[in-house]
Each structure stands twice: as structure tokens, then as C-alpha cells.
Amino acid sequence: MRSDNAGCYHCTYLILSLPSLGERAGITILRYDFSDPQAGKDVCDRRIATLKSHMRRYINEGHDIKSASDMKAVMDSYGGVKGCQAAVVKIQESSQTMKKHTMSGIQSLNNFSFESGGLRVWKAYDVGPGKRFTPAQVNRFGTPQGPRDLRVEQPFSVPREEAGAYRSTTLRGEHRQPQPSTAQSVEEKLPNVEATRVYFAFPEEGCTKTYQSFANLQKHMDVGKHLVRLERETTYDSIKRK
């Protein structure tokens, strides 16, 4: 998992709660990495920038945004925002059991690896062996956090817009499937009209995989392996490399 250095995320309560959160969700959290301070914007900032523009347009049309339900309605309006989904949830603060901790210096640590033998931390990404805390030390840092009784008031909506449509004469993507007979008949009747095929691209930068269905894209986002390769090289980099 990755995050920027916002204070609400870069805190001891979140780091100590991650193992138990993963167990209840049925996943194993291996790492949590924060971007270095003043190292530029991260993925979440790029996403929220698009959402803010989406919200400003909605407000300029004369609507009001006063609650979390209003924000979800805006995010889902006009087909939604590519790569972004929202749900309205409520946390029962009375269920918080970890109210004190003894782990200090969390702001100077940016990388955390959850291992079977404890917790290993770094100040800079994989620089040196890091500092290791045994399971007994981790348990003494704070009391375990139990379930927070998260109540979903409005669930995630299925996005209607996940990628733009573009014209292509050849199929490009992970799964090459033959076109339906209806599409073939249209191309036979209109040979001069180029068929429009919609592809679902992975929303994270770096991965160049595309899919022909949202279900396959969702499966790749859950358990797939990324295909990272250079899509475009700037003129400056090309000149410098030569």
C-alpha cells in the first residue's frame, strides 16, 4: 500500500492496526510505504485533482455539496470519474480500543514491512537493513484494535465510465477475442466506417495493460501482475541518453 505524508495516515495508530485489519478483510498486508516529504504529488493527489474539477463543475451549475452523500452523488454524476468510486460509510468511534501507544518517531519513518518475525522499518526506501521490531515489541506498543463496526450507508456504484473510446484498426489488449457477428456485418455493410472499440485501461501509471471488459480489469486490479514498460520518452531524456 502507498500513501502520501498526510498526518491522518502517517500515524502510529494506522501502522499498528494494519495486521488486524488485514486479517479481518482476508488479505495479508506486506508493506506500507509513504512518499518522502516534499517529494511531489502521489497517486491519490492526481485522483483528487480530477474529482475536485468534477465537483467544481457541479457547484457552478447551481448545486450544493454539504454532506458525504452529496459528494458521492457528485462523483457518480455524468457517468462518474475514470478510476474513482465512492461509498458513504460511518465508523462507530465508540468501538476504538487502541487509544494510547508507546511507539515514537513515526514521522521520521517512511517504509514499513510486516514480516512473520515482526515489523521492519526504514527512513528511506530499502536503504540499509532497516530496524526490526519483534512481535513482542510490537504488541507492547499498543493494545490491538478490534472491529470498528463500519456501517455502509451507500455502497460503491458500478462505474459507467472507465475509459474513453478511441478508434483502432487492430485489437490491443490482454484478451484478443473475435468480434461478434453483428459487428462484422456492420463492417461489411459500411467498409469505409472504422469500428469503435472501447478498452478498459489500468488506471495506475506505469502499467500498460488494457482489457475488453470491466470484469477482466477488476480481476487484474485484485490479483493480476502489472506490465510495466516505457510508453513514451521525452525529447530531453532521448538527447541525454544519446
C-alpha positions, 0 to 999 in steps of 0.5 A: 500500500502507498500513501502520501505524508498526510498526518491522518495516515502517517500515524502510529495508530494506522501502522499498528492496526494494519495486521488486524485489519488485514486479517479481518478483510482476508488479505495479508498486508506486506508493506506500507510505504509513504512518499518522502516529504516534499517529494511531489504529488502521489497517486491519490493527489492526481485522483483528487485533482480530477474529482475536485474539477468534477465537483467544481463543475457541479457547484457552478451549475447551481448545486450544493455539496454539504454532506458525504452523500452529496459528494458521492452523488457528485462523483457518480454524476455524468457517468462518474470519474475514470478510476474513482468510486465512492461509498458513504460509510460511518465508523462507530468511534465508540468501538476504538480500543487502541487509544494510547501507544508507546511507539515514537518517531513515526514521522521520521519513518517512511517504509514499513514491512510486516514480516512473520518475525515482526515489523521492519522499518526504514527512513528511506526506501530499502536503504540499509537493513532497516530496524526490526521490531519483534512481535513482542515489541510490537504488541507492547506498543499498543493494545490491538484494535478490534472491529470498528463496526463500519456501517455502509450507508451507500455502497460503491456504484458500478462505474459507467465510465472507465475509459474513453473510446478511441478508434483502432484498426487492430485489437490491443489488449490482454484478451484478443477475442473475435468480434461478434457477428453483428459487428462484422456485418456492420463492417461489411455493410459500411467498409469505409466506417472504422469500428469503435472499440472501447478498452478498459485501461489500468488506471495506475501509471506505469502499467500498460495493460488494457482489457475488453471488459470491466470484469477482466480489469477488476480481476487484474486490479485484485490479483493480476501482475502489472506490465510495466514498460516505457510508453513514451520518452521525452525529447530531453531524456532521448538527447541525454541518453544519446 
